[in-house]
Amino acid sequence: MTDETSQKHRLATRLSHGGRPGTKVHGFVNPPLHRGSTVLYESMDQRRAFMRKRLDQALTYGLQGSATHHALEDVIADIEGGLRCQIFPTGLAAITGPLLGYAGSGDHMLMPDSVYGPVRTFCDGMARRLGISTTYYAPETTPEDLAPLIRPETKILYLESPGSHSFEVQDVPALAEVAHAKGLSVLMDNTWGIHAFQPFAHGVDVSLQALTKYPVGHSDVLLGSATVADETHWRRVRDAALVLGFYASPDDCWLALRGLRTMAVRLAHQEQSGLTIAAWLRERPEILRVLHPALPGAPGHDLWKRDFTGACSLFGVVFDPRYTPEDTHRFVDALTLFGIGASWGGYESLALPTTGFVTRTGSSDLGGPAVRFHIGLEDTGDLIADLEQALHALATPPTVSDSRTA
């Protein structure tokens, strides 16, 4: 499918046809898997010609990728509305690699306080040791309040919208405008909105994805990506990935391509199931509030409605403050269809208490202990019934025999 044809079709059609060779490879529907480290040349003249190319253009060793990598990169770039994409071995690598490509000793970064925990660990650890400083700002910060935080040495404004534990929706276009006026690059974790938020139309320079989540979809592969909309940012991201030696297995890339074929169908089901369950939970007396931006009346809903075309299946709930974190642990233990796990985007439902993971420096407290849900592909009625019996368990004092496996 040509780029011109691609733009005429909706996401589900593009996911079915993108990155496929069609009749060019013996008519097989799926592309072949290319593995390799050594690249051979027909002559020394050809090798010298390759070696004279920029680092981001040369194909002199397997580290630069293969046809399998490039097919996946093309599909991800198309989904995000970008020009080029770089695949990374994990979602975290897709963040830390570009951060190191844009900031160096003496530079400063702005991070939302709700940022993914391992990114905070990177900022407070390795980045600090390398001489890169970080200021954490409240994710609800307005453009007017962001401007005074920008220093002459600030190089990066980082966004995560919605936050993956506390689900604040940031005013991305307005914040990006302030950042660009000061010469900053805007990097954003767009994993939650992979199908529903067009980053480059809203001022983002580099869109970061944990492909581990919805593209793979089966909880069995770790991958990440960084997508850009112009050649200048592409060179920065690509050079960082190559210099740091980030390389994703072609086998994993092939599995991600296979997962992408059904992503639109999976997300459509999971989005609707998530909204149904979030609305049901909002009516429960045990719940103080539901943190799902696509739910009318929820925090961030107006910005979500303005900037997003859909939602995913990750959201949170805050329990009434009469409950303790230990109570939420009992609730999660009582669930039978929800696994206890830190990831999301797969076919299986998950539940995880998040009180200890949400850092809210300078922001209002959530108001009670929180639990994060990922809604999988199970029947929505079955999931609601499971949630109902687990909520009922909160009214029952714990006993010695209480056990997830009892």
N, C-alpha and C positions, 0 to 999 in steps of 0.2 A: 504494500500500500504506500503510495507516494505521500510526501508531506502535504501536497496540495489536496489530495483526496482525503487524507487524515483529518484535515480541518473541517471537512463537511460532515463528519460523523460524530456521534455522541460517544461518551466514555466507554460504554459496554462494547460497542463495535470496535473501537480502537484497541481495547484490551484483547479482543479476540484475534485481531489481524496484525497488530504491531510487532516488530521484531521477528517476523517469520520470513523465511526465504521462499516459501511457496514452491513453484515448480522448478526453481533454480537448483534444488538439491534433491534430485530424483523423485520429486513429487511428495515427499514425506511432509505431513502436516507440521510437526515440530522441528525446530532447527537442530542440527547436530551439536554434539558436545565437543568443544575444542579444548584440549589440555596441552600444555607445553611450557618449557622454560627456554630452550635454545631456539634461536631464530637463525636460519641459514640464508645466505646470499648467493646470487648467481655469479657474482664477480666482486673483486675488491673495489672496483669503481662504484658498484651499487652500494656496497657497505659504506664507503666514504660519503656517498650522497646522503645516506640515512643518518650518519653520524653528524653531518653538518646541520641537521634539522634541530629546531628547538626541542627541549626536553619533553614538552607536552605534545609534540607531534611525531617524534621518532617511534619506530617499532623495531627495537634492536634486541629486546629480551622479553621473556614472558611477563615480567613485572608490569609492562605497559598494557597488558591485557590481551584478550583474544576475541575472535568473532562472537563467542558466547557472552563475554563481558559487554562488548559493544552493542549487542542486540538488547540486553537488559537496560543498558544506559539509554539507548534510544527510546525505549518504552517509558522509562521513568521521566525523562526529559519531556516527552509528549504529554504525560499525565499532568505534570506541573507547569506546563506552558513555557518551558525553558529552551535554551539553545543547546547546551551540553550538560552532561552528567558524569560524575565520577563515582564509581562503586567502591565501597569500603568494606572491610571484613566484619564490622559490627556497626550498630547505630552510634555507639559511643565514639568509635574511631572516626565516624563521619562528622562528629562535632569537634573532637580535640584536634584532628588533622587540620581542618580549615582555620580553627582558632590560632594554631601555631603558624599558619600561613599568612595571617593578617596582623599578628601582634608579636613583638619581640621585646627584648630587654629595654626597660624604661617606658613601655607603653601601658595603657590603661584600658580596661574593658568595663562595660556596663551590663550587668546581668540581672534578670528579674529574680526576686527573692524566692519565687516558687520554682526555680529551675530544677530540672532533673538532678537528683542527688549526686550521682557520679560526676556530673559536670561541675557541681560545687566542690567536690573533692579534688578534681583536677585544678580548678582555679585557686583553691586554698593551699594546694600542695605543689605540684610540679610547676604550674604557671608562676606561682609566687617565687619558687626557687630560681626560675629563669629570669626573674626581674619584671614580670608582668603583674600589675596590680589590678584588683577587681573591686568595684563598688556594686553592692546589691541594692536594687531599687524596688519599691513596692510594685507589683505587677499592674495595679490599677493607676499607676502614676500618669498624670496628664502631660501633654506636651509642654505646658508652661512649667510644670515641676521638674520635668526631665532636663530642660535646657541648663539650669544651674549646675547639674551634675557632670556636664561635659567639660573636660579639661583640655588644655592644648595638646596633651599627650594621649587623649582618648582616641582609640582607633576603631573600636567595635561597639555597636549596640546589638545586644543579643535579645531575641524575643522567643517566648514559648507560649503559644496561644492556641487553645486554652492550656493553662498549667496542668500537667498530667497527674497532679494529686489534689489540687485545690480549685482548678477549673476556671480561673479568671480569664476572661477574654480581653485581650489588649487592643487598644486603638492603633492598629498596625500602620495604616496610612499616615496618620497624624504624627506618630512617633518617628516613623521613617523620614518624614519630611524635615523634622527638626534635626535628625541625625545627619542627613545628607547636606543640610545647610552648613553644618560644621565639619564636613569632610569625612564623616564616619562611614564605615561599611556596615550594612544591616544584615545580620545572619539570623535565621529563624528555624526553630524546630517545628516542622509542619506535619509531624506524624499523625496527629489527631485529625487533621483536615486534608489528608492526602487526596481525597476525591472531591472535596467540598470547598477548598480555599485556593485561589490562584495567587500565589505569593508575589509574582513579579508585577501583576496588575495592581498590587497594593504597596509597592515600594521596597520590597525585599530584594537584596542583592544575591544572597546564597540561601537556598532552601534545603534544609537537612531532614533526612528521613531515616527512621529505623525500619528498614525493609523487612526486618524480623517479624513485624506485626502483620498488617493486612496484606501486603503483596505476597509474602510467603504463605501466610494463612493457616499453616498446619503445625506450628509450634515445634519445628524441627530444624530450622536453619537460622543462623545469625548473619545479618547483612545490614549495610547502611548505604546511604547515598548523599551526595551533595550536588545540587543542580544550580546552574547559573543561566543568566539571560544574555550575557555578552562575553566577548573573547577576553577582555581584560580580567574579569573575575575568573574565567575559565583557566587562564594561565596561572593565576594565584593558587587556585584550588588544586589543579592538576600537578603543579610543581611540588606543592606540599605533600601530596599523596605519594609521589614518586620518590622524593628525597627521604621521606620517613619510612619508606618501604611498605606502605599499606597495600596489601594484595588480598583479594577475595578469591576463594576457590571457584573455579569454573563450574564444578559440580553444583555448588550452592547457587551460583547465578542461574544455572539451568533450572534448578528446582524453583527458584523465584519466578522465572519466566512462566513455568507451568502454573504456579499459584496465581499469577496475575490474570490468567485467562478467566478465572471464576471470581475475581475480587469484586466486581460490580454486583454480581448476584449475591455474594455473601454479605457485602456491606448493606445492600438494600434490606435484606432480612434482619441483619443485626441492628441497623439503625432503627427500624420500626419496633423491633422487640425491645430495644433499650428505652425508647420513648414510652412504650406501653408500661414497662416495669417501673420506670422512673415516676410516671404519673401515678401508678398504684402506690408506690412507696410514699409519695408526698401526702397521701390521705391517711397514712398510718399514724396513730397517736405516739408511737415510739420515736418518730422521726421529726427533728426540728426543721430541717430544710434539705432539699435535694439540690445537688450541684451538677446540673445538666444544662449547659447554655442553650440548647435547642428547646427547652421546656418553657413555655410562656410564663413570665413572672419570675423565672430563675435569675440569679445574678449573671450579668453579662448577656442576657438574651437580646437586648436591643442591638448591641454591636454584632452579635452572631447573626441576627436577622439581616443586618445591613451588608455584611461581608462574606457570609458563608452561603452555600447552596444546599448544604446537607449537614449531617452529623455522623459520628461513628457510634460505637457501642460501649464507650468508656465514660463513666460518670461516678460521682460520689454522693454519699448521704452523710449528714451530720445528725447524730442521735441526740435526743433530748438530754440536757445536761444532768438529769437525775441518774443517767446511766454512766458507768465508769468505763475506762478502756478495757478492764477485765470483763465487763458485761459484753462488750462488742466481740471479745475473743470467744466467749461462750456462744454468742450468736453465730459467728463464723464456723465454729466447731460443730454446731448443730446442723449446718447445711449439708445436704447429701449430693446435690448436683453441681455445686460450685467447688472447684479446686482452690487450694490456698497457694497462690503463686503471684510473683511480682510482674510478670509480663502481661501482654494483652494482644488482641488482634487475631488470635487463633480461632479455631472452631469451638473451643470449649469455654464454658463460663468460669469466671474466677471471682473470688472475693478476698479482700485483704484490708485489715485495719491499717489506717494511714496516719494516725495521730503522731507517731514518732518520726514520720518521714516528711511532714510538711513544716518547713521553716518559714516563719512569718515575721521576721524582724521588721519592725516599723509598720506592720499592718495589723488590722483587727484580728482577734482570735476567731477560729471557726465557730466557737460557741458551744462545742460539745465534742465527744469522741467521734471520729469519722471512719467510714468504711468505703473503700473504692470497689466498684463492680466493673467487670467486663462481661458483657452478655454475648454468649456464643450462639451456636446454631440449634440448640435444643428447642423443644416446643415451649412457647412463651407461657402457656398455662401451667405446664409442669414446673417451670422455674418460679412462677408466682406462688404455687402451692408449696414449694420447698422454702421459699422466703417466709411464707406465712407460718409454717410450723416452727421455723427457727426463731421468729419473733415471739411466738407463743412460749418458746423455751425460756425467754428472758424473764417471764413472769414466774417461772418455776425455780426455786432455790437449787443451786447445783448440788449434786450428790456424788458420792464416791464412784458410782457406776457410770456417771455422765462421761461419755467418750464418743469421739467422731466415728470410731469403728465398732461401738457397742451394738 
